[in-house]
Amino acid sequence: MCDIFFGVDFYKTDNESDESEESESAEEETETIPKFPNNTYSDLMTLIIQHNLNNKAGNAIIRFFNKHSNLPTSPLPKNIEQGRKLMDRMKLINLLNKEKTNNNRNYNEQYTSNWWARTEKTLPTGSYLLSIILYSDASTTDSLGKNTLHPIFVTLGNIITWRRNKPDVKQLLAYLPIIKAKDDTQKISEEHKNIVRRTFHKSLKFLLSSLYDDNGIELELNNSIFWCFPRISMIISDWSEACTFALTYKSTKSNYPCHFCLVSKEDLSNINLNSNQIEPRSHNNMKLYYKNNTGKNVSIENVRNFFWSVPNINIYAATVPDRMHHLDLGLFQHQLNFTKILINKQCGKSFIDKMNNRVKLIPRYKDLKSFPNGFLHLALLTASEYRSLMKIMIFIVDELYEDSGSPNFIKNNKITEVYLKWNKMYLLSRKENYEESDVTLLQESINEWAKLFIELFKEHSKSELQFPKLHSWVFHICSSIREFGAINGYTTETYESLHKDYVKKPYKLTNKKEIEKQIMKIIRRKAIITESSSKEIPKTPIALKYSKKLYEFCIQNAEIYIQTRMNDPDLEKEMKLGFEKFLECLDAYLDFYDRKLSEHEEIDMIFHIYGGVTLKFGSIMRATNKFHKKPIFSNIAVEMNADEIFEYTSDNGVCFAQVLLITEIIMNYEEPMHLALVQWYDFTSSVNPYLYECPLLEKTNIFNLIEIEAINDIIHIIPRFIDNNEFLVNKFLF
């Protein structure tokens, strides 16, 4: 179940848990947070805000609570400033409306879009708009690709984007018929192709025409009846499927290959076209060509399009650009291939191998695909793998080769520049909310990247970069944001898993007779089980949870034990360094709390060294010699108060460190101490602290034991391949 939005109004469906409002936004700092992590956190911030308490008073409350609560992990923020920053990132349901800030139009959820505003005006007074979103894509049912099904899914634009992007908010509408040819000759015949096209559109008419009853429909929500008019807002698909909906030619070599507009194939890589040179496709102008039997002049099929008779939709604009197919599997794939071609031509194959070796050495990070054998041997990469390469390629090509004075030689900094421009553009495309100024900024970013992309790679492309996806991204994505809202609301990234759940897995359970009927029954049973077994998510924070105890020793034999460990030839240098600094850092830590180490030599003090620990918000911090057969020592971010920053330069109040040891200290009559021994990073220069807009760091000789609860997040730090003590914080983890 989920919330249904009718413009600025919203309604909860029955059985909807408050917890369903929690998105996965904690995973990325660029996303918003729908509510407080827990009730205690909420009560604290309510107290602070209602009584106008300053940070000092609030921090005193936190210390008092943590001292007397006897909880294994504190449900409160580290300090009040952290709590205020979390509130700044919160998106409350009641604030989700058509915002205007300084007269600047906002585009986020679909109901903030131009299409919604325009369509609402056509509906009777007192009625509500029900936005229908379709997703369609044929899929093979087996690994050999001999059998195919063509599912079409439906969801509602009235559902908030982060919730709509969950698999359970998409519904299988039907399996579209697949017309098979008796042989290859018939398959390529125009007659057979037209039969396939007509069948597709007649099937859509059969499925969707009932939505357009002149009287609308009555929708029951939470014991109330709403008079609604369903309207198809957009179709989410790859390029080929979009052409099937639009009935435009699929060939990129056709005279007018763009299903959005009438741009000639010769102008697909021309990014300097003005609006007068681009004629949008519309129902009116395409119907005219069809009636005059001149459709081939504008690259449309000789089949009547069902959507020409559907109100409130322009099928040519409604088949929105899909970021996954346009960028991940499209333009980025081209950029990567052309980069290899260019470098091979200028520098030779050894530098391609050098790139491949650098990819192997990239440190592990959560949700980042590792390439332990490089990427050159991979014939076919998934969208997820391309996204992982996207996040690291700027570090791979950093100072890859030396510049030459040869004519037309492309300098290394031009290669890093095109990847930096790509990442900035890609990050902007993932925004949840766009003001008009943000849309303009995205367009400028796209233009800057495209200009350099064409400058560097045009001569290495057989078609001279005449890619419909390049043209579509440059000229049509920003108009789609204005028309339908933020891009995150119409990307196929969140739909790809549906093929496994609704096609491949159910197919394996059938006896291969009346396949579609059997699959529908299997899916229905699964839905019943899912609905009946759903449980409310607990609101309590995740407690500190250690994994794999590596070592245990006591204070009495600490020096001897540590020396033994340091003499172990199999121990990684990071862990050896951690043991070397352990007693010194422990003494300093206890001294900070007015406890001398010598005072504890006569009592029990037991040290547990662990390979990993789960942090407050679910991230796993590791410090171990072997994780998937490789050592891993996590890098962390720690948010400092102004009075805590002494010898460091910070990145907006955040300092960076590498974890060398994870320890739990158990003492008589004391609560266990949960600590990490860290080695701090600092900026290499106060004059030029950033490279590629990422903090450029070096390791210091400063070591500390810090409380694990003080750690903000696990971060990805990549060593520069040209210097043993230079590191870059990866800021491109979209």
Secondary structure, DSSP 8 states (H G I E B T S, - for coil): ---EEETTEEE--TT--GGGG--SGGG-TTS-B-S-SSHHHHHHHHHHHHTT--HHHHHHHHHHHHHHS--SS-SS-SSHHHHHHHHHTB--GGG-S--EETTEEEE-SGGGSHHHHHHHTTS-TT-EEEEEEEEE--EESSTT---EEEEEEEEETTS-HHHHTSGGG-EEEEEE-----SSHHHHTSHHHHHHHHHHHHHHHHHHHGGGG-TT-EEEEETTEEEEEEEEEEEEE--HHHHHHHHTB---TTSSS--SSB---GGGTT-TT--GGG--B--HHHHHHHHHTT-GGGGTB-SS--GGGGSTT--HHHHB---HIIIIIIIIHHHHHHHHHHHHHHHH-HHHHHHHHHHHHHS--BTTB---TT-STT-SS--HHHHHHHHHHHHHHSTT-S----STT---HHHHHHHHHHHHHHHHHHT-S-EEHHHHHHHHHHHHHHHHHHHHHHGGG-TTSS--HHHHHHHHHHHHHHHHH--GGGG-GGGTTHHHIIIIIHHHHTS-SSSHHHHHHHHHHHHHHHHHHT------S----EEEEEEEEEEGGGHHHHHHHHHT-TTS-HHHHHHHHHHHHHHHHHHHHTT--GGGGTTS-EEEEEEEEEE-TTS-EEEEEEEETTEEEE-EEEEE--TTT-SS---BTTEEEEEEEEEEEEEETTS--EEEEEEEEEEES-SSS-EETTEEEEEEEEEEEEEEGGG--EEE-EEE-TT-TT-EEE-----
